[in-house]
Amino acid sequence: MFPNLKAEMARYGLTYAKVAEAIGRTPNWVDTRLRGKASINIEEARLIRNTFFPGMDYDYLFASEPINSIHTIKDE
């Protein structure tokens, strides 16, 4: 789940631990959400996006399928 978010985390060198610390959760919490075993609510998504990826589109970051280009989202 969230393949684009995982890809961006890898590009920026972000670990589950770094994300968890920034949003006040545990690395296990992040792992569970990114594997699709539990959902991320809008406030949590907003916090992740605003903290680490402020210039990126929510639809791109939190898509359930990989999107090869952010322009795919913006051009639709």
PDB file as gemmi writes it, atoms N, CA and C in Angstrom:
CRYST1    1.000    1.000    1.000  90.00  90.00  90.00 P 1                      
ATOM      1  N   MET A   1       0.846  -1.179   0.000  1.00  0.00           N  
ATOM      2  CA  MET A   1       0.000   0.000   0.000  1.00  0.00           C  
ATOM      3  C   MET A   1       0.892   1.242   0.000  1.00  0.00           C  
ATOM      4  N   PHE A   2       0.429   2.304  -0.590  1.00  0.00           N  
ATOM      5  CA  PHE A   2       1.137   3.588  -0.688  1.00  0.00           C  
ATOM      6  C   PHE A   2       2.527   3.453  -1.317  1.00  0.00           C  
ATOM      7  N   PRO A   3       2.616   2.842  -2.486  1.00  0.00           N  
ATOM      8  CA  PRO A   3       3.932   2.645  -3.110  1.00  0.00           C  
ATOM      9  C   PRO A   3       4.664   3.953  -3.416  1.00  0.00           C  
ATOM     10  N   ASN A   4       3.925   5.002  -3.735  1.00  0.00           N  
ATOM     11  CA  ASN A   4       4.581   6.283  -4.028  1.00  0.00           C  
ATOM     12  C   ASN A   4       5.179   6.891  -2.759  1.00  0.00           C  
ATOM     13  N   LEU A   5       4.451   6.794  -1.669  1.00  0.00           N  
ATOM     14  CA  LEU A   5       4.963   7.294  -0.390  1.00  0.00           C  
ATOM     15  C   LEU A   5       6.219   6.525  -0.008  1.00  0.00           C  
ATOM     16  N   LYS A   6       6.199   5.209  -0.151  1.00  0.00           N  
ATOM     17  CA  LYS A   6       7.382   4.402   0.161  1.00  0.00           C  
ATOM     18  C   LYS A   6       8.557   4.790  -0.737  1.00  0.00           C  
ATOM     19  N   ALA A   7       8.291   5.019  -2.007  1.00  0.00           N  
ATOM     20  CA  ALA A   7       9.357   5.400  -2.942  1.00  0.00           C  
ATOM     21  C   ALA A   7       9.952   6.750  -2.555  1.00  0.00           C  
ATOM     22  N   GLU A   8       9.112   7.698  -2.206  1.00  0.00           N  
ATOM     23  CA  GLU A   8       9.611   9.022  -1.805  1.00  0.00           C  
ATOM     24  C   GLU A   8      10.381   8.939  -0.492  1.00  0.00           C  
ATOM     25  N   MET A   9       9.908   8.113   0.423  1.00  0.00           N  
ATOM     26  CA  MET A   9      10.652   7.917   1.673  1.00  0.00           C  
ATOM     27  C   MET A   9      12.049   7.388   1.367  1.00  0.00           C  
ATOM     28  N   ALA A  10      12.144   6.442   0.457  1.00  0.00           N  
ATOM     29  CA  ALA A  10      13.447   5.884   0.077  1.00  0.00           C  
ATOM     30  C   ALA A  10      14.321   6.947  -0.568  1.00  0.00           C  
ATOM     31  N   ARG A  11      13.745   7.759  -1.451  1.00  0.00           N  
ATOM     32  CA  ARG A  11      14.519   8.824  -2.110  1.00  0.00           C  
ATOM     33  C   ARG A  11      15.089   9.819  -1.107  1.00  0.00           C  
ATOM     34  N   TYR A  12      14.315  10.107  -0.069  1.00  0.00           N  
ATOM     35  CA  TYR A  12      14.734  11.080   0.931  1.00  0.00           C  
ATOM     36  C   TYR A  12      15.478  10.442   2.106  1.00  0.00           C  
ATOM     37  N   GLY A  13      15.657   9.122   2.070  1.00  0.00           N  
ATOM     38  CA  GLY A  13      16.367   8.431   3.138  1.00  0.00           C  
ATOM     39  C   GLY A  13      15.597   8.388   4.446  1.00  0.00           C  
ATOM     40  N   LEU A  14      14.277   8.396   4.367  1.00  0.00           N  
ATOM     41  CA  LEU A  14      13.447   8.379   5.571  1.00  0.00           C  
ATOM     42  C   LEU A  14      13.147   6.951   5.993  1.00  0.00           C  
ATOM     43  N   THR A  15      13.394   6.668   7.250  1.00  0.00           N  
ATOM     44  CA  THR A  15      13.058   5.365   7.809  1.00  0.00           C  
ATOM     45  C   THR A  15      11.695   5.434   8.485  1.00  0.00           C  
ATOM     46  N   TYR A  16      11.144   4.278   8.760  1.00  0.00           N  
ATOM     47  CA  TYR A  16       9.885   4.240   9.509  1.00  0.00           C  
ATOM     48  C   TYR A  16      10.075   4.910  10.863  1.00  0.00           C  
ATOM     49  N   ALA A  17      11.247   4.736  11.464  1.00  0.00           N  
ATOM     50  CA  ALA A  17      11.522   5.340  12.768  1.00  0.00           C  
ATOM     51  C   ALA A  17      11.508   6.863  12.699  1.00  0.00           C  
ATOM     52  N   LYS A  18      12.092   7.445  11.638  1.00  0.00           N  
ATOM     53  CA  LYS A  18      12.096   8.907  11.492  1.00  0.00           C  
ATOM     54  C   LYS A  18      10.681   9.444  11.306  1.00  0.00           C  
ATOM     55  N   VAL A  19       9.905   8.781  10.479  1.00  0.00           N  
ATOM     56  CA  VAL A  19       8.520   9.208  10.253  1.00  0.00           C  
ATOM     57  C   VAL A  19       7.725   9.069  11.543  1.00  0.00           C  
ATOM     58  N   ALA A  20       7.879   7.939  12.212  1.00  0.00           N  
ATOM     59  CA  ALA A  20       7.150   7.692  13.458  1.00  0.00           C  
ATOM     60  C   ALA A  20       7.456   8.754  14.507  1.00  0.00           C  
ATOM     61  N   GLU A  21       8.725   9.074  14.663  1.00  0.00           N  
ATOM     62  CA  GLU A  21       9.116  10.080  15.649  1.00  0.00           C  
ATOM     63  C   GLU A  21       8.476  11.436  15.335  1.00  0.00           C  
ATOM     64  N   ALA A  22       8.473  11.814  14.080  1.00  0.00           N  
ATOM     65  CA  ALA A  22       7.939  13.119  13.680  1.00  0.00           C  
ATOM     66  C   ALA A  22       6.436  13.232  13.898  1.00  0.00           C  
ATOM     67  N   ILE A  23       5.724  12.111  13.805  1.00  0.00           N  
ATOM     68  CA  ILE A  23       4.264  12.185  13.950  1.00  0.00           C  
ATOM     69  C   ILE A  23       3.774  11.621  15.285  1.00  0.00           C  
ATOM     70  N   GLY A  24       4.713  11.289  16.160  1.00  0.00           N  
ATOM     71  CA  GLY A  24       4.333  10.829  17.492  1.00  0.00           C  
ATOM     72  C   GLY A  24       3.761   9.424  17.526  1.00  0.00           C  
ATOM     73  N   ARG A  25       4.256   8.572  16.662  1.00  0.00           N  
ATOM     74  CA  ARG A  25       3.815   7.172  16.607  1.00  0.00           C  
ATOM     75  C   ARG A  25       5.026   6.263  16.735  1.00  0.00           C  
ATOM     76  N   THR A  26       4.785   4.962  16.668  1.00  0.00           N  
ATOM     77  CA  THR A  26       5.875   3.991  16.721  1.00  0.00           C  
ATOM     78  C   THR A  26       6.226   3.534  15.307  1.00  0.00           C  
ATOM     79  N   PRO A  27       7.445   3.026  15.114  1.00  0.00           N  
ATOM     80  CA  PRO A  27       7.790   2.466  13.804  1.00  0.00           C  
ATOM     81  C   PRO A  27       6.836   1.336  13.394  1.00  0.00           C  
ATOM     82  N   ASN A  28       6.368   0.556  14.345  1.00  0.00           N  
ATOM     83  CA  ASN A  28       5.409  -0.505  14.050  1.00  0.00           C  
ATOM     84  C   ASN A  28       4.103   0.071  13.504  1.00  0.00           C  
ATOM     85  N   TRP A  29       3.674   1.200  14.051  1.00  0.00           N  
ATOM     86  CA  TRP A  29       2.458   1.861  13.571  1.00  0.00           C  
ATOM     87  C   TRP A  29       2.634   2.228  12.097  1.00  0.00           C  
ATOM     88  N   VAL A  30       3.782   2.822  11.757  1.00  0.00           N  
ATOM     89  CA  VAL A  30       4.060   3.216  10.371  1.00  0.00           C  
ATOM     90  C   VAL A  30       4.077   1.976   9.483  1.00  0.00           C  
ATOM     91  N   ASP A  31       4.773   0.938   9.904  1.00  0.00           N  
ATOM     92  CA  ASP A  31       4.859  -0.298   9.136  1.00  0.00           C  
ATOM     93  C   ASP A  31       3.475  -0.887   8.867  1.00  0.00           C  
ATOM     94  N   THR A  32       2.648  -0.928   9.875  1.00  0.00           N  
ATOM     95  CA  THR A  32       1.295  -1.479   9.729  1.00  0.00           C  
ATOM     96  C   THR A  32       0.494  -0.703   8.692  1.00  0.00           C  
ATOM     97  N   ARG A  33       0.592   0.614   8.700  1.00  0.00           N  
ATOM     98  CA  ARG A  33      -0.155   1.444   7.741  1.00  0.00           C  
ATOM     99  C   ARG A  33       0.402   1.298   6.334  1.00  0.00           C  
ATOM    100  N   LEU A  34       1.710   1.292   6.201  1.00  0.00           N  
ATOM    101  CA  LEU A  34       2.295   1.231   4.867  1.00  0.00           C  
ATOM    102  C   LEU A  34       2.167  -0.155   4.238  1.00  0.00           C  
ATOM    103  N   ARG A  35       1.892  -1.161   5.037  1.00  0.00           N  
ATOM    104  CA  ARG A  35       1.604  -2.492   4.490  1.00  0.00           C  
ATOM    105  C   ARG A  35       0.109  -2.686   4.233  1.00  0.00           C  
ATOM    106  N   GLY A  36      -0.709  -1.688   4.573  1.00  0.00           N  
ATOM    107  CA  GLY A  36      -2.135  -1.758   4.314  1.00  0.00           C  
ATOM    108  C   GLY A  36      -2.915  -2.569   5.329  1.00  0.00           C  
ATOM    109  N   LYS A  37      -2.333  -2.829   6.478  1.00  0.00           N  
ATOM    110  CA  LYS A  37      -3.013  -3.601   7.529  1.00  0.00           C  
ATOM    111  C   LYS A  37      -3.930  -2.725   8.372  1.00  0.00           C  
ATOM    112  N   ALA A  38      -3.772  -1.428   8.269  1.00  0.00           N  
ATOM    113  CA  ALA A  38      -4.622  -0.456   8.961  1.00  0.00           C  
ATOM    114  C   ALA A  38      -4.617   0.818   8.121  1.00  0.00           C  
ATOM    115  N   SER A  39      -5.582   1.659   8.357  1.00  0.00           N  
ATOM    116  CA  SER A  39      -5.709   2.872   7.540  1.00  0.00           C  
ATOM    117  C   SER A  39      -4.997   4.060   8.187  1.00  0.00           C  
ATOM    118  N   ILE A  40      -4.718   5.046   7.361  1.00  0.00           N  
ATOM    119  CA  ILE A  40      -4.163   6.321   7.804  1.00  0.00           C  
ATOM    120  C   ILE A  40      -5.288   7.340   7.693  1.00  0.00           C  
ATOM    121  N   ASN A  41      -5.564   8.038   8.781  1.00  0.00           N  
ATOM    122  CA  ASN A  41      -6.627   9.049   8.689  1.00  0.00           C  
ATOM    123  C   ASN A  41      -6.087  10.335   8.066  1.00  0.00           C  
ATOM    124  N   ILE A  42      -6.956  11.226   7.746  1.00  0.00           N  
ATOM    125  CA  ILE A  42      -6.582  12.438   7.010  1.00  0.00           C  
ATOM    126  C   ILE A  42      -5.599  13.304   7.801  1.00  0.00           C  
ATOM    127  N   GLU A  43      -5.764  13.371   9.107  1.00  0.00           N  
ATOM    128  CA  GLU A  43      -4.845  14.176   9.922  1.00  0.00           C  
ATOM    129  C   GLU A  43      -3.438  13.586   9.899  1.00  0.00           C  
ATOM    130  N   GLU A  44      -3.348  12.265   9.961  1.00  0.00           N  
ATOM    131  CA  GLU A  44      -2.052  11.607   9.906  1.00  0.00           C  
ATOM    132  C   GLU A  44      -1.408  11.795   8.530  1.00  0.00           C  
ATOM    133  N   ALA A  45      -2.203  11.665   7.484  1.00  0.00           N  
ATOM    134  CA  ALA A  45      -1.701  11.878   6.121  1.00  0.00           C  
ATOM    135  C   ALA A  45      -1.216  13.319   5.962  1.00  0.00           C  
ATOM    136  N   ARG A  46      -1.973  14.261   6.470  1.00  0.00           N  
ATOM    137  CA  ARG A  46      -1.595  15.677   6.393  1.00  0.00           C  
ATOM    138  C   ARG A  46      -0.277  15.925   7.128  1.00  0.00           C  
ATOM    139  N   LEU A  47      -0.122  15.336   8.292  1.00  0.00           N  
ATOM    140  CA  LEU A  47       1.092  15.519   9.078  1.00  0.00           C  
ATOM    141  C   LEU A  47       2.308  14.938   8.355  1.00  0.00           C  
ATOM    142  N   ILE A  48       2.163  13.746   7.788  1.00  0.00           N  
ATOM    143  CA  ILE A  48       3.267  13.130   7.041  1.00  0.00           C  
ATOM    144  C   ILE A  48       3.628  13.988   5.833  1.00  0.00           C  
ATOM    145  N   ARG A  49       2.620  14.369   5.082  1.00  0.00           N  
ATOM    146  CA  ARG A  49       2.860  15.171   3.871  1.00  0.00           C  
ATOM    147  C   ARG A  49       3.482  16.525   4.212  1.00  0.00           C  
ATOM    148  N   ASN A  50       2.922  17.239   5.167  1.00  0.00           N  
ATOM    149  CA  ASN A  50       3.417  18.576   5.500  1.00  0.00           C  
ATOM    150  C   ASN A  50       4.805  18.548   6.132  1.00  0.00           C  
ATOM    151  N   THR A  51       5.114  17.503   6.873  1.00  0.00           N  
ATOM    152  CA  THR A  51       6.405  17.401   7.542  1.00  0.00           C  
ATOM    153  C   THR A  51       7.524  17.028   6.571  1.00  0.00           C  
ATOM    154  N   PHE A  52       7.249  16.062   5.693  1.00  0.00           N  
ATOM    155  CA  PHE A  52       8.318  15.515   4.860  1.00  0.00           C  
ATOM    156  C   PHE A  52       8.220  15.855   3.369  1.00  0.00           C  
ATOM    157  N   PHE A  53       7.030  16.076   2.868  1.00  0.00           N  
ATOM    158  CA  PHE A  53       6.836  16.248   1.426  1.00  0.00           C  
ATOM    159  C   PHE A  53       5.901  17.425   1.119  1.00  0.00           C  
ATOM    160  N   PRO A  54       6.197  18.623   1.618  1.00  0.00           N  
ATOM    161  CA  PRO A  54       5.251  19.734   1.488  1.00  0.00           C  
ATOM    162  C   PRO A  54       4.913  20.144   0.059  1.00  0.00           C  
ATOM    163  N   GLY A  55       5.770  19.856  -0.883  1.00  0.00           N  
ATOM    164  CA  GLY A  55       5.487  20.243  -2.264  1.00  0.00           C  
ATOM    165  C   GLY A  55       4.778  19.170  -3.076  1.00  0.00           C  
ATOM    166  N   MET A  56       4.478  18.046  -2.456  1.00  0.00           N  
ATOM    167  CA  MET A  56       3.902  16.933  -3.211  1.00  0.00           C  
ATOM    168  C   MET A  56       2.398  16.831  -3.024  1.00  0.00           C  
ATOM    169  N   ASP A  57       1.763  16.296  -4.039  1.00  0.00           N  
ATOM    170  CA  ASP A  57       0.317  16.148  -4.073  1.00  0.00           C  
ATOM    171  C   ASP A  57      -0.134  14.953  -3.226  1.00  0.00           C  
ATOM    172  N   TYR A  58      -1.188  15.131  -2.445  1.00  0.00           N  
ATOM    173  CA  TYR A  58      -1.732  14.043  -1.623  1.00  0.00           C  
ATOM    174  C   TYR A  58      -2.127  12.843  -2.474  1.00  0.00           C  
ATOM    175  N   ASP A  59      -2.778  13.091  -3.601  1.00  0.00           N  
ATOM    176  CA  ASP A  59      -3.235  11.994  -4.455  1.00  0.00           C  
ATOM    177  C   ASP A  59      -2.064  11.152  -4.943  1.00  0.00           C  
ATOM    178  N   TYR A  60      -0.948  11.794  -5.199  1.00  0.00           N  
ATOM    179  CA  TYR A  60       0.252  11.072  -5.608  1.00  0.00           C  
ATOM    180  C   TYR A  60       0.819  10.270  -4.442  1.00  0.00           C  
ATOM    181  N   LEU A  61       1.055  10.923  -3.314  1.00  0.00           N  
ATOM    182  CA  LEU A  61       1.686  10.259  -2.175  1.00  0.00           C  
ATOM    183  C   LEU A  61       0.884   9.092  -1.629  1.00  0.00           C  
ATOM    184  N   PHE A  62      -0.423   9.259  -1.548  1.00  0.00           N  
ATOM    185  CA  PHE A  62      -1.251   8.261  -0.871  1.00  0.00           C  
ATOM    186  C   PHE A  62      -2.066   7.402  -1.832  1.00  0.00           C  
ATOM    187  N   ALA A  63      -1.645   7.352  -3.096  1.00  0.00           N  
ATOM    188  CA  ALA A  63      -2.292   6.478  -4.072  1.00  0.00           C  
ATOM    189  C   ALA A  63      -2.032   5.023  -3.695  1.00  0.00           C  
ATOM    190  N   SER A  64      -3.007   4.165  -3.973  1.00  0.00           N  
ATOM    191  CA  SER A  64      -2.842   2.747  -3.649  1.00  0.00           C  
ATOM    192  C   SER A  64      -2.072   1.991  -4.729  1.00  0.00           C  
ATOM    193  N   GLU A  65      -1.948   2.593  -5.903  1.00  0.00           N  
ATOM    194  CA  GLU A  65      -1.192   2.002  -7.008  1.00  0.00           C  
ATOM    195  C   GLU A  65      -0.057   2.954  -7.385  1.00  0.00           C  
ATOM    196  N   PRO A  66       1.052   2.433  -7.878  1.00  0.00           N  
ATOM    197  CA  PRO A  66       2.170   3.311  -8.269  1.00  0.00           C  
ATOM    198  C   PRO A  66       1.779   4.271  -9.385  1.00  0.00           C  
ATOM    199  N   ILE A  67       2.230   5.490  -9.245  1.00  0.00           N  
ATOM    200  CA  ILE A  67       2.062   6.506 -10.282  1.00  0.00           C  
ATOM    201  C   ILE A  67       3.473   6.911 -10.680  1.00  0.00           C  
ATOM    202  N   ASN A  68       3.786   6.797 -11.949  1.00  0.00           N  
ATOM    203  CA  ASN A  68       5.151   7.046 -12.405  1.00  0.00           C  
ATOM    204  C   ASN A  68       5.543   8.507 -12.400  1.00  0.00           C  
ATOM    205  N   SER A  69       4.570   9.389 -12.491  1.00  0.00           N  
ATOM    206  CA  SER A  69       4.883  10.810 -12.543  1.00  0.00           C  
ATOM    207  C   SER A  69       3.837  11.601 -11.795  1.00  0.00           C  
ATOM    208  N   ILE A  70       4.276  12.563 -11.023  1.00  0.00           N  
ATOM    209  CA  ILE A  70       3.342  13.440 -10.345  1.00  0.00           C  
ATOM    210  C   ILE A  70       2.508  14.223 -11.332  1.00  0.00           C  
ATOM    211  N   HIS A  71       3.052  14.429 -12.547  1.00  0.00           N  
ATOM    212  CA  HIS A  71       2.325  15.162 -13.572  1.00  0.00           C  
ATOM    213  C   HIS A  71       1.094  14.395 -14.038  1.00  0.00           C  
ATOM    214  N   THR A  72       1.084  13.094 -13.880  1.00  0.00           N  
ATOM    215  CA  THR A  72      -0.092  12.292 -14.208  1.00  0.00           C  
ATOM    216  C   THR A  72      -1.284  12.748 -13.398  1.00  0.00           C  
ATOM    217  N   ILE A  73      -1.064  13.026 -12.129  1.00  0.00           N  
ATOM    218  CA  ILE A  73      -2.141  13.489 -11.244  1.00  0.00           C  
ATOM    219  C   ILE A  73      -2.567  14.903 -11.621  1.00  0.00           C  
ATOM    220  N   LYS A  74      -1.621  15.795 -11.791  1.00  0.00           N  
ATOM    221  CA  LYS A  74      -1.945  17.194 -12.018  1.00  0.00           C  
ATOM    222  C   LYS A  74      -2.558  17.445 -13.395  1.00  0.00           C  
ATOM    223  N   ASP A  75      -2.260  16.589 -14.378  1.00  0.00           N  
ATOM    224  CA  ASP A  75      -2.783  16.791 -15.720  1.00  0.00           C  
ATOM    225  C   ASP A  75      -4.184  16.226 -15.928  1.00  0.00           C  
ATOM    226  N   GLU A  76      -4.667  15.426 -14.978  1.00  0.00           N  
ATOM    227  CA  GLU A  76      -5.988  14.813 -15.169  1.00  0.00           C  
ATOM    228  C   GLU A  76      -7.104  15.809 -15.005  1.00  0.00           C  
TER     229      GLU A  76                                                      
END                                                                             
